[in-house]
Amino acid sequence: MLTRFIFIFLSLSMSGVLFASTENVKLMPWPKEIRVVDREILTGNALSLTIKGPNSPRLKQSTKRFIKKATRHLSSAGATTAISINIEVENAVTQTLPHPTHDESYTLNVSAHGVDLTADTELGAMRGLQTLLQLFTTKNVNQISLPLVQIKDSPRFSWRGLLLDPARRFIPVEDIKRQLDGMESAKLNVFHWHLTDDQGWRVESKRYPKLHQLASDGQYYTQDDMREIVQYAYNRGIRVVPEIDVPGHGSAIAVAYPELMSAPGPYKMERHWGVHEPTLNPINDKVYAFIEGIVEELSGIFPDPYFHIGGDEVNPKQWNENPTIQAFIEAHELVDYKGLQAYFNQKVNDVLTKHGKIMVGWDEIYHPDLPHDILIQSWRGHDSINHKAKNNRQSILSTGYYVDQPQPTAYHYRNDPIPIPEVVEAAPRSNETWQTWSFHIPRLRGAAITGTLTLFSIEGDITRGFIDFKNRSRKPLNALRIVNNEIRFDLDTWMGPFQGQLRIEGNTITGTSIVGNGRYSFDGKLIAGSAIYGSSIPKGIQLAPLTEDEQALVLGGEATLWGEIVTPQNIDLRLWPRTYAIAERLWSPRSMQNEAFMYQRLVAMSEFADSIVGLKHNAQMEAAFKRLMGNQDITPLMVLSEAVEQAQYYHRHHAKSQADEYHQQAPLNRYVDALPAESLAVRELEEWIVAWLANTDNDTLKNQIVAKLNQWHNNATSLESLIVGHKPLASLLPIVKSVAEVSTAAKLLVDIIRNEDSLSQQGFQEITSVLKEATLIREEIVVSAAYPIEKLLHRAANVTIYYPNDTYSQAFTANNHFTTGIEGPAVDSNGLLYAVNYQHQGTIGQVTKAGQASLFLSLPEGSTGNGIKFGKDGTMYIADYTGHNILRVAPGTREVVVHAHNSSMNQPNDIAITQGDIIFASDPNWAAGTGQLWRIMPDGTTHLLETNMGTTNGIAVCTSDSVLYVNESVQRKVWAYDLSSQGHISNKRLFYQFSDHGLDGMRCDSRGNLYIARYGAGQVTILRPDGTLLKNISLGGPHPTNVAFGGKDGRQVFVTMQSKRAVEYFTAPYPGQRFSLINN
């Protein structure tokens, strides 16, 4: 069938605007494969759309919405020729609702002739339309444009959901529809509708009408409302899974039908948040009749095969105090209340099966006796996901995607649904001592966080460590550093980003733990150590990696918006735009890990979501500010919002609990309720500060920093007088003053640094006090600008920052995942590490930022890789030493082709590459003890530059492509050449000669220092550009083969270790040169 829509506007033309790389394309989620054609874009102000394939009313509706949004800024005046969009669908619709197994793949090709979108299913075509809509940009009022791209796309996970919670605070139908529009644009495909909880029953029930009559405060969804939402979602390719929470969270049920509960009552509507007592009676047959009635009623409204029963946070008090229930437990030989809940869940599952439904529930529903097709949603995190997969159970992840919590978007983005066991070297090395402390972190609400912290040392200097939170898997201390005698480290936890700032005093360890942006005290005492007789390192919990089959049991994840601090007036502000980043984590390849690139696109997505999708995150923020300002100019509040953030994690909930405001009737109308989840301005300031401190002669950056500080300071000063006596804002006065003080201090620090002065000890203490006070939680707000400004303080005061792992390496991957041929490490622009010979020769392995290795590709038969480098466009180049080739792999693909071949090559061995993609290759003849040096041009032509050298091995291009270094492994010499932009070498000179051990791979940092893997010495030696020794890095084994720079700031140096068949890392003083080129 052929369907054609013609929308008459204007012309089709080609433009000279450059789309030289994918960085100019602002898509989210990012496609599985994308190629951008350079130098051309497709422009016009008309669209002509054709659909070829089986009749699909849903796809037709989708195209009409697409056209309306794509052309909303255009005028029809003077229209002539249109951009043609041809959609071809192969297969007819076989089911009337989306299903987890449905094919969502599509191919999109934008060429000079128009747009071709092909898919096997209508659902795939609908997903492709959303990508196409994001590609459109408005040139002016009469023109839109498209980059010329080729996209092949499909989702990584089949379950990509969003939970909304109207049970706690009601969400009107129109607000839900708007979030469904957002979900459609983000390619999310499951709307999880949390319809019941202690504070409300939001479902009209004709069988049990007292539920909505007595337990909803008159705010509920009629059955027609629910059918309308289901249809609206279906039209956008979204499934709707209802949740009826049983047997706990049952206060609303208790109000309507107290006879179903485990205690007689009386009951009243619950207004406070938390875990409450009312619980269904699992030995009362009427309870199962009730559940069957509800399930049967809702099955006629929600046709999705899945039905969520909640099942979380069951308070056993009523069960424990009911003699009849206790007798039942004993008679049936159940194990306490958990065994009783398993009994209940089995009975409920029988009801669901009878009505053709598959059970979904939170972690607590897991039991070995339940069927294997049930789905477990985890709020307990990766440890739970790992356990379920190891026990052959399907699961989805929500921990780390709780968007009711303010959190940095990067934290959500790093959070992968599949658990990645972190590599922890738990045993001390031969020259290390160790100490373990038990610790205690009190919270304003709930139990304290407890666990143990273990640190390793060499001659009193801390080298590495790990932390064991109680009942959670072991985590290494990342970015371990000593700042002014304070131990600092970072890691991601179930609570959010976690930073320790600790001091050891005798047998105690005290300080601060920062969760998100909020501070907690940290207190610990020494309990074990190498100097304490009979003590041992805590055993800890170490996750076992999941097999491919076990990974397949992880179906995806859900962003989760619980309702305690959510209203219809701020729901968009809580969700968007950061949910696009979560959607990308669930849709896009795991290799998408570049946080800087994510944030670049997130800014664009915020504007897209506002102007095209119709989301109201910006409008809700502005409306709240207008209300607070009494409709005066809101600019002062907007500027203030750049320097402050909501207290992250659950700090706000905890503060409300302390203030007796943790309930349904607490107002959400303060300044904090109008703030987004994070301040992108603070993040940008940190980027400016880091870049400026690397080059304080850069006055452009300095002026940017000072201009922003002046804006914040001047705004705070004027705002002080404005809010005095203005009741809605008066409580902000301490925060506003703090912003002014922080800005003033920061400007002083910039001046000191620029003038190469030094801050006095008194000045250091005073500014430290200012910054610490700024990060206290007041009005549920933190002056988060204080955190990046601390970097200025440390530089101005000449604070010593010692990175233990800039002297000693740490494990990055587990041992024995690669072969003894592990070599050629290289990091791509997404921060992923690649090394050759994963598991067997002739392969390339890919390693995530968390150290999880997997097979990336297998080379053609007869080829074995050694060195790897990335070109300026992301092309991977591989030295194939058995095939005498330089191979290449285009970005976004795994297709290996020959870039260059010369049978006169002995190997080649290692390679280096210039900014212009000129490759240099070392070429040893190990048997003869000689070697050659080759140049390979971008077109693949080869040129022999040197013969009769020693055993050429490591090779590096340094100092902005002006110097080429080549070492001779057996002869222990390093040679230097001057290098021209055309790739010509001259002025050969001996740069350095070692007296022992072999030489292997080399790299340079941004300051021109040369890093050399010393094979047999178990070291990486760093030489200055003048040939003097900077330092030696001690490794965890004797046989390093090569090095590569990576990590968030380019200072992490990865070392391939032959004997361990693994990768270690250490921290360099400066970022790598090639890292800087690829990531800028």
N, C-alpha and C positions, 0 to 999 in steps of 0.2 A: 504494500500500500504506500502511496506517495502523498504526503500532506505538505502544502506549501503556504507559508505566511510571507507576505511582502510588506515591509514597513518603509514607507517612502520618506527619505530625508535627502542626503546629498551625495558626495562623490567618493570614489575609490582612488587612492594615490599611494605612492611610495615616498618615504621620507628618508633623509640622510642621518637622522638621529641614531646614535650608536647604542646598541644593546650588546656591549662587548663581552659581558659575562652574566651569569645568573644572578649576580648581586643586584642588578637593576630590575629584577623581577621580584615583586612583593607578593608571593603566594604563601598561604598558610591554611591547611597543612601543605607541606612541600611534597611534590610528586615523587613517585618511586624512581622514575627516570625522566630527565628533562635535558634538552639541548636547545640552546639559543643561537639563532643565526645572527651573525654580526652585521652591523651597519645598516640594517633596514628595519622599518616597522610598517605595519599596515594601518592606514588611516582612512577615515570616511565619516559621514554623519548619517548613514542609512544602514539598515540591516535587512537582509533578505534571508529567510530561514526555511529550509526544506527538511522534512522528516521522511525517511525511507525505511520501511519495515512494517511489522505487524501493528495493527491499530492499538494505540495506547492512550486512552483519555488522560491518564495521570501524566504522561510525558508531555502531552499537549498543554495541560495546565502549567506544567513546569516551564515550558518554553515561553508561555505568555507572561509569566512572572519574570522570567529572565529578560525578555525584551523590554518590559516596563522599567526594570531597574537599570538595564544597560543604557537606555536612551532617555532617562529621566531628566538629564540636563540639556538635552538637545532641542533645537527648534526645527519645525518642519518646513520652514520657509526656504524655497529654492532647492529642494531636494531633487537629485537626479539619479545617480547610480548608487547601489547599495553594496556593502560588504556582504558577501554570501556566506551563510553558515549552513553546511550540509550535515545532517545527523542521520546516521544509519544504524539501525538496531537489528541484530540477527535473529533473535529468538522471541517468540510470543510469550506473553505473561502467562505463567502456569499457576501462580498463587496470587491471592488477592491482597496479601499483607507481606511486608518485609519479613525476612526470616534470617537467622544468623548464617545460614548456608548460602544465601543469595549472592550471586556474582555482582560485585560493584566495580569491576575493572572497566577501563575505557582507554582509548587512544585519541589524542588531540593533536592535530597538525595545523598550524597557522602558517600559511605561505603567502606569496604575493598574489595568489589567485583566490584566496579566501580561507575559510575555516572548514576543516573536515573533522567531525567528531564521530567515532565509531565505538560501538559497545555490543557485547553479546546480549545484554538485557537493558530494559528501560531504566532500571535502577543505576546501571553503569553510566548511561547517557545523562541521567539527572546529576550524578556526581561530576561528570565532565563539564556540564553547564555551569556548575558552581566555580570550577577552576577558571573557565572562560570568563565568567563575570568578574573575577578578581583580576584577570589580565587586562581588562579594559581600563584605560585611563582617559580622562576628558582633557583634550588639548585646549579647547575654548568652548564657547557656548554652542558652536556649530560643528564640532569635530570630536571624534573619539579615535583612539589608537590602540593597536595591539602589537606586541613584540612578535617577531617570527620565531615560533618555537615548535619543537616536536616533543610531545609528552606521552609517556606510556605509564599508566598509573593503576594501582590497586592498593587496598588497605592491608596493613600488616596484621591488624586484629579485627575480628568480626564483631566484637562487642565494644562499642564506643559510646558510652552513655553519659547522661546528666540526670542527677537526682534533684528534684525540687520537693520542698517540705512545707506544704500548706497546712499540715496538721497542727503545727505550732503557731504559725501566723498565716492566716488565710491569704491566698494569692488569687485574684480574680482571673476569669477565663481569658480576657484580653491580654493580660500580662503574661500568662502562660503561652499564648499563641506567639507573642513577640519573642519569647525565648526559643520557641520551636523554629522561628525564622532564623534566629542566630545559630541554632543547632544545624539547620540545613546548610547554612553557609560554611560551617566548620566541618561538614561531613560527619557529624555525630549521628548515630542511628538508633539509639535507645533512650526513650524518655522514661525514667524510673519515677513513678508518681507515688510519693510517700503520703498516703491518704489518711492514716490514722495514727494516733499517738496518745499519750496521757492527756494532752491539752485540747484534743478535739477529734471528733469523728466527722469527716468531710464528705461522706458518701450518702446519697439518698438511698435508703433501703425500703422497699415496699414490703418485705417480709418482716423486717425488724425496724419499724418506723421510729421507735423511741430513740434509736441511735442518733439520727440527725435532728430529731425534735428536741431532745434533752441534752445532747452532748456536743453541740456544734456552735452554740451562741447564735444560731440562725445563719451561720456562714458554712455552706456546704455546696457540693456540686450535685445538681439534679442529674438524673440518668441521661437526659437529653444533652446536658452540658458535657458529660463524659463522652458520649457518642460523638459530639461535635469535635472534641479535642482529639479523639482517636482518628477521626476522618481527616482532620487538619494535619495531623502528624503523618498519616499514611500518604497524603498528597505530597509530602516533602521527603518521603523515603525513611520515615522514622517509626519505629515500633514503640508501643506504649505498654509498659509492664507495671501493673498496679501492685502496691504493697499494703497489705492489711497486717498490722503488727500483732502477732500472738506468740506465746501466751502472756508475755510481759508487756510493759508500756500500756497497760490495760485500764487506766483510770477512766477514760471516756466510756468504755464498754460497761464499766462498773456502775457509772451513773445511770445508764439506761437499763441494764439488766443485771442487777447485783446478785441474782440467784446463780449466775454463771461463775462467780468468783470463788476463790478459795477461803475467804473469810466473809462473815455476814454483813459487814459494813456498819453503819450507813456510809455512803460515799457522796462526795461533792466534786464539782469540776476542779481539776488540778490546774493551778496557775503558775506554779514554780517549775523551773526546768530541773532536770536531773533524772535519777532512777528511783521510781516510786514502788510502793508495795502491791497495789492491786494486780492480781495475777489470775488468769483463768484456772479453773479447777480441772486438772487433767484426768480425774477419775469419774467425772460427771458426764454421762452419755449425752446430756442435753448440750454440753459444750460442743461436741462433735456434730450434733444436729445443727447447731447454730453456725458452725464453720461451714458445713456443707451448704446450708441455705445461702450464706453470703457468697461462697465460691460459685454456686450455681447461678445466682443472680448476676454476679459480675462477669461470669463467663459469656453471658449474652451481650455484654457491652465491650469487653476486652478480649478480642479473638487471639491475641498473642499466645503462643504455646507456653510461655513462662508466667508463673504466678509467684510473687514474693511474699513470704510469710513473716519477714522480720526475724524474730527469734533471738534478738540480742538482749543483753543486759537484764536477764531475768533475775528479779529480786526474790530469793527463796524464802523470805520471812514467813509469808502466809503458808507456804507448803510445810515449812519446818514446824510451825505452831499448830497445824491441823492434825489431830490424832488419827483421823480416818485416813488421811493421805499418808501419814507415816506408816500406818499399818499396811497400807497398800504397797508401799516401797519395800517393806520387809517381806511381805507375802510373795511378791514377784521377784525378789532377790535383785532389786535395782540398786545401783551404786549412787547413793545420795540424790540430791536434787538434779544433778546432771543426767543421771540415769533416767530419772522421771521425765526430764525434758526430751530425752531421746525417744522414750516411749510415746510421748505426746506427738513428737514430730513424725514418727512412723505412722501413727493414726491419721495425722493431717495429710501426709503424703498419699495414703490410701484414698482419701477424699479427692485430692488433686488428680491422681491417676484416673479415678473414675470419671472425671470431667475433662480428661485429655490434657491435663496441665503438668508441667515440669516444675518441681519445687526450686525456688531460689530463696536463700536466706543468708543472714550474716554468719560470721565465723562460728558462733555458738551452736549452730545446727549440726555441725559435722559430727558424724558417728559412723563407725565401721559398718553398722547394720543397715544404713540407709542405702538406697540404690546409687549406682555410680553415675547416673545421668543427672543427678541434682547439681545445682550450681551454687557455689559458696562465694559470697561477696565479703571481701576482707577489709575490716577496719583495723585489724591488728598488724597488718603489714607483710613485708617480704618473708619473714620467718614463717608466718602462717601459710602464705602462698606456697612456699617451698615444701612445707609439711604436707599440704593437701595434694600437691603434684606427686610427691613421693608415695602417697597412698592412693594414687590413681583417681583423684577427684578433680573435677573441673572447677575453676575459680576465676574471679575478676578482682582487680585491685581498686580500692578507694583510698587507702592510706597514702598521703602525699598529694592527693587531689582534692583535699577538703577546702573548697573555695569559700566556705563560711569563715575560715581562718584567713586573716590577712597574712600573706606570705610573698616573698619574692617570686616572680614568675619563673626565674631560673631554677628555683628549688623544685617546682612542679615539673619543669622541663627535664631535669636530670633524673626524674623518678620513673624508671621503666617498670612496666607490669611484671616482667620476668625477673625473678631474683638473680642478682649477680653476686655470687659469693666473693667477699673481699679477701685478698691475699694477706695473711698475717703470719709473719715468721715468729712463732710463739716461743721457741727455745732460744736461750742466749747463745751468742757466738762465743768462740773460745776466749776472747779477751774482754767480754762484757760482764758487768754485774747488773743486778736488777733489784727493783723494789716494787711492792704492790701496796696500794692504799685502798681501804674501803671508803666510799664517799656518800654524802647525803646532800641532796638539793631540795630544800623545802619549796612548796608551792602555796599560793594563796588559797587554792581549793584542791581537794583530793590529797592522795598520799604523796609523800616525798619521792623524788626520783633517787634510786640508790643503785649501787654497783661497785665495781672495783676498777682501779686505774693502775696499769703496770708500765713502768719506765725502765729502759735499759741505758746503761752508761759505760763509757770507757774512760778510766782514770778520772772519774768525777764529772765528765762532760756527758750530758744526755744525748743519746744517739737516735732513739726511736721509742715507740710505745704503742699501746693499744688500750681500749676501754671495753669493759663488759658491763653494759647496763643490765640490771636484774632481769632474768628470763628472756634476754634478747641476744642475738648473735654478736660475736666479737667484731669490733671495728678498729682499723688502724688509725692512728693519729695523723691526719693529713696536714701538710704545711706546718709541721712541727718547727717551732722557732723559739728562741730565747730573747725576749725584749726587755732590756733593763732588768735582768735577773728574774723576769716573769716568764713562766712556761706558757706558751700559747699553741693552740692547735685548732683545726677545723674538721668537721665531719657533718654529713647529713644524717638526721635521725627521724623517727616517726613524728617528732614534735616540730621539726623544721630544721633549718641550718643551725648548727650548734658550734659555739666557740668557747674554748676554755681559756681562762686567764688566771693562772695559779702560781702560788709561791710555796716553796718547801721551807719549813722552819722546824728543824729537828725531826720529830716523828709525826708531824702534822703537815697537811697540805691544805691551803685555804685560798680563797679568791672568789672569782666571779665566773659564772657560766652564762653566756648570752645565747638565748634561744630566739631565733628570728632577730628582732631588734631589742628585746627586753632582757633585763638583767635579773639573774637569780644568784643568791649566795651559794658557795660551794665549800663544803667542809669535809675533810678526810683525815684518817689516821692510818699510820703504817701498820700493816698486819702480816707482811711476809717480805722476804728478801734473801738474796744470796748470802747476806751476813747474819741472817736469823736462822739458827740451827733448827733443822727439821721442817722448815717451811718449804713450800713449793709454789710455782706459778699456778694461778687458777686455771682449772681445766677449760672453762669457757664453752661456748656453743659455736661450733663451726659448721656453716651450711655446706652441704655437698652440692656440687653443680648439678643442674637438671640435664637429663638427656634430651635429645631432640623430641622424643615421644612425650616426655614429661613437660617440656616447654609448650607443646601443642595443647596441653590441658589448660593453659592460661589463655582464656578467651579474649582478654582485654582489660578494660577498666572503666570507671565512672568518676567524673567530677561530681562532687557531693556538696550540695548547698543546704545545710541544716538551717532551721528557721529562727534560732534564738535572736540573732541581730539583723534579721532580714525583714523588710517590709516591701509592699508594692512600690514605694517611693525610692527604694535604693537597690532593688533586686538586680537591675542591669549593671549598676556600679559595682556590685559584688562579683558579678560573673564575667563581665567583659572589660577589656579585650583578652584577659589572661587565659580564658577557657580555650581560645584558639591555640595556645601553646600546648595545652593538655591534649586537644584534639590532634595536634601534629604528633605528639608522642604516641598516640594510639593508632594513627593512620600511617605515618611516614616510616621509612627505613630506620632501623636502630642507629645507623651511622649519622643521622642528623643530630649532632650534638654541639654545634657551634652556637654558644649562647649569645655572642655579640651579633651574629647574623640573625638569630631569633629576635632579639630586641629591635634591630633595624626594621624587620618586617612587622613586628608587633605594633610599632607606632603607625605604620601604614594601615594595618588592619583595624586599628582603633578608628581612624578616619573613615575607612571603608564601611565598617559596621555601623557607624553613625549615619553617614550620608547615603549609603546604598541599601543596607540591610534594614535600617530603621530602628536599630537599638538605641537605648536612651541613657547610656552610661554618662555621657557628657552632659546631657540635658538634666539628668537627675542631680548631678553634682551642682550645676549652676542654679537649679531651682532651690536646692537646700541652702545654698549661700545667699540667695536673694531673700529667702524667708528669714535667715539669721540677721541679714543686714537691713531688714525692713524695706526692701526694694531699692536701697541705695546702691552705689557702684560696688560691685563685688570683687573688683580687681585686687584689693588688699588681701582678701581671703584666698583668692587664687594664688597669689604670690606666696603667701604663708604656707599654702599646701605643698609647695615645692620643697620646703625645708623640713617638713615634719611628716610623720606617718602614723597610722593606727599602730598601737602595740600589737605585734604579730603573735602567731600561734594562738593559744587560748588565753592570752593575758587579759584580754578585754572581758571574757566570761568570768575569769577568776576575780578581776577587780569588781565586777558587778555583784558577784556573790558576797564579797567582803562588804559592799555597800548596801546589801539587802535589795539589790535591783535585778536579781537573777530570776525574773519572772515575766510572764506574758504581758503584764500591764505596765512594765517599765517603758518609759518613752524612749524613742530612738530618734531624737530631734536635735542632737547636739552637733557641734562642729565635727567631732570624730566620725559621726555617722554619714557625713558628706565626703569623707576622704576616700580615695582609691586604695587598693590593696598595697601599693608601694609607690614611692616617689621615683619616677624616672629621671627627674632633675638631679636628685642626690646620686643616683647611679652614674649619670653623665659627669657630675662634678668629680666623682672618684676617678673616672677615666681621664679627665683633664689633669688631675693632680698627679696620677701615676705617670702620665706621659711627660708632664712638665718636670717632675723630679728626675726623670731620666735625662733631661736636657734643659737645665734651668736658664740657658741662654735663649730659649724660645719665648720671646716676648709676646708673640701672638697668643700662645696658650696662657701665659701669665695674665695677660689683659682679659682673656675670657673668664678666668677664675675670679679676678678682682671685680670684674663687672657684675658677675653673678652675686658675689658677696656683698657688693655695694647695694644691689637691688634688694637683697634680703634684709640688710641692715636698715636701709632707708624706709622700707616698707614696714618693718617691725617698729621703728621709732614713731612713724605716723599712726600706726595701728594702736599703739599704746594709748594715745590720747583719745582715739576714736571709741575704744571699747570700754573705757572707764565710765561706769554708770549705765552702760548698755547691757541689761541683764542677760540676754541670750548669749553674750560673748564675754561677760566679765570674768568668768572663771578661766579664760584663756590667758589672762594677763601674765602669770609666771612663765608660760610657754613662749609668749611673744617676747618677753624680756630675755629669755634664754636664747632665742634666735638672734637677737641683737648682740648679745654678749659673744656668742659663738662666732658670728660674722666678724665682729671687731677683732677677736683673737686671731682668727684665720688671716685677716689682712695683715696684721702685725707679723705673723709667721712668714707670710709670703715676702714681705719686705726684708726680714732678717735673712731668709734664704737667698734672695736675689742679690743682696748686698754682701753675701758671704760672711755675715756676722754669726754670732752664736747666742742663743737664748740662755739667760742666767738660770741658775738652779731655782731661785725664787720664782722667776717667770714661768719655768717649767711646772712647778707645783701649782701655781695659780691657774694656769691654763688647763692643766690636768683636771683640776677641781671644776672648772667651768664645763669641760666636756663631759665629765662623769655626771654632773647634775643635769646636763641636757638630756642624757640618755635614761634618766629616771622616768618611770611611767607616771604621768600626771594627766588627769582627764582622759585616761586610756590612750594617751598620745606620747610619742617619743620624738624628740628633736633629732632625727636620724642623720641630719647633716653633720653632726658631731663625729660620726664614725670615720668618714674619709678625711676629715680635717685632722684627725689624730696622726695621719701620715705626715702632714706638714709639721706637726709638733715634734715628731721623732727626728725629722731631718734638721729642724732649726736648733734642737737641743743636742744634736750629735749623739742620739741614743744608739747604743750598740745593739744591732739585731743580728743574732747568730742563728743560722740555720744548721742544725746538726747534720742534716743530710746533704749539706754542701761539702762535707768532709767524708761522710760514710754513706754508702748506698743502702737502699731498702728494696725489698722484694716488690715487684709490680705484678708479675703473673705467677701462677703456680708453677712449680718445677715440672719438667718432663712433658710439657705439652708440645714442645717443638722437638726437632731432631738435633743432633750435635752439629748439624749444618746451619743452625740459626744464625742469621746475618742480615745485613742490609736494612736496618730499621729506618723508617721514614714516617712522618706524620702529615696527614692531609689537612685541608682547611677546616674540616669538622672536628679536628682534634683526635682523630682515630689513628692508632699506630698500626703499621704494617711491617711484617718481617717474613723472610723466606723460610721455607721448609717447616711448615706446620704439620706435625704428626708424621709426615713422610716427605722424602725429597721430591722436588718438583712442584711444590705448592707455595702459596702465599697465605699467611695467616693475618687476620684482622683482630686487633685488640681494642676493646672499649676503654673509656677513660677510667673505668673501675678495675681494669686489669683482666677482663674476661676475654679469653681468646677463642676464636672460631675460624673455620676454613673460609677464606675469601674466594680463592680460585685455585684451580689446578692448571699448570702450564702445559703446553702441547708436549706430546711424547718426544723425548730426546732433549728437552730443555730443563735446565736447573738454574734457578735464580740465585743471585748473590747480592749485589747492590741494588737499592731502590731509590729513586728520586721522583719528585713531583715537579711538573712544569708550571708555567705561570697560569695556565687555564685549568689546572687540576689533573692533567694527563699524567698517568703513572708510567715511568720508564724503569725497565728492569734489565740489569746485566745478566745475560744468559750465558754462563761460562761453559756449558757443555755443547750448546748449539752455535756458539760464536756469534751471538746476536745481541743487539739491543732491542728489547721488546717494548711494546707500549700498550696501555689500556686506557681507552677514552673515559673521561669522567662520566659517572652515572651508569657505566656499563661494566661488564666483566669479560669482554671480548678481547682476546690477546692477539695482536698482530705484530709482524716483524717491522720494526722501525728502521733498523740498519743491520747489515750482515757483511762480514768480511772473513773469508776463510783463512786469511793470514793472521788473524788474531789467535793468540794462545788460548784466551778464555772468552771474554773480558771478565774482570773481577769486580772492582768497585767503580762507582761513577760519581761525578759531580756535575752540577748544572748551573748555568748563568741565568740572569734575568731574561736574556734573550733566547733561552732554551738551547744554547749551545752546550753539548755534553762532552765531558772529558772522561776517559776510561783508563784505569790502570789495567795492565795485561801481563801478569807474571808467568814465567816458565819455571815452575818450582823445581823440576828435575835438574835444570841447567843452572839454577840460581840467577837467572837473568830476567829482564822484563822490558816491556814497551809502554808507550804512552800514546793514546789515540784521542783525536777530536772528531766528534760526530755533529754535523750541522743539522739545523731544524728540518731540512729536506731529506735527511737520512744518509747523506754522503759522508764517507769516512776518510780521515786523513791521519797518516802515521806521523807523529810528531817527534818521537824519540825511540831509539833502539839501543841495545847493549847497556841498558840500565841494570841495576840490581833488581831484586824481586819486588817489583812495583805492587803496591797493595792499597793502603789508604790514600784517599785523594779528596781535596776540598777546595772550593772556590771561596775566597774571603775578601774582606775589606772592599765592599761594594763592587765585586767582580774585578778588582785590580790585581789580585794576587792568586796564583794557583800553587797549592802545596801538594806534593807527592812524596809518599814515604816508601822506603825499601825495607821490607819486613825483616829479612835475614841480616842485611847489612846494618840495620838499626839507624838509618839515615833519613832525615827529612829534608827535601829539596824545595826551594821556593823559586817561582818564576814571576816576572811581571806579565800581566795579562791585558790585552787590548779588548775593546768592545767587539772587535771582529773575531776574537778567539785566537789571536796570535800570541805566542809565548816568546819571552826573551829574558835576558839577564838571569840565567840560571845560577843559583848560588846555594851553598849548603846552609840550611837554616838551623839544624840542630842534629847532634849525634848522641845516641844513648850508648851506654856501656854494657847493658845487659837486656835480656828478654826481647821478644819479638814486638813488631809494630803492626797494628791492624787499622780499622776504620778511623776516619777523622771527620770533624766538623768544626765550624767557627761560630763564635757568638757575634753579637752586633758590635762589639768593641774590637773585633779582630783577633781575639784570643783563640788559639788553636787547641782543640781537645783531641787527644790521641788515645785510643784503646791500646793498652800495653799487655799483649798476650803473654801469659806466663807470670807476669808480675802481679796480676790481680788488681790493676790500677787503671784509672784514667788520668793521664798527665795533662795539665793545662799550661801552655806556653804563651807568654805575651807576644805581641807583634814584633818586639825587638829581640825575640829569641831567648829571653830569660824565663826561668821557671816561676809560674804563679802559684801552683799548688798541685798536690797529688790527691786523688780521691780513692779511698780504700773501698774495694768491692767485696761482695760476699762469696767470691770464687776466683780461681787463678786465671781463667781463660775468657776475658772479654773479647768480642770480635768486632763490634762496631758501636757507634753512638748516633743519637738523633735528638733534636730539640722538640719540645712540645709543651703540653700543659696549658693552663689558662693564660699565663702571662709569658709563655715561651721559654721559661727558665728551668723547666723540668727536663733533665737529660736522661734519655732511655738508653740502657746498655744491654746489648744481647750477650748472653752468657752461655758459652759452648757446653761446659761440663754440666751445668744445671739445666740446660735446655729450656731456658726461661729468660725473662727480662727483668732487670733491676732498674732503679732510677736514683738520681740525686738532684739537688737543686743547684743551678749555676748562678753566679753573681749577676749575669746579664742574659737577656734572651738570645736565642739563636738567630743568626743572620738569615738563613733560609726561612725559618719560622716567621720572622718579621715580614719578609717579602711576600709569602703566601697569604698571610692573614691581614695585610693592609691593602 
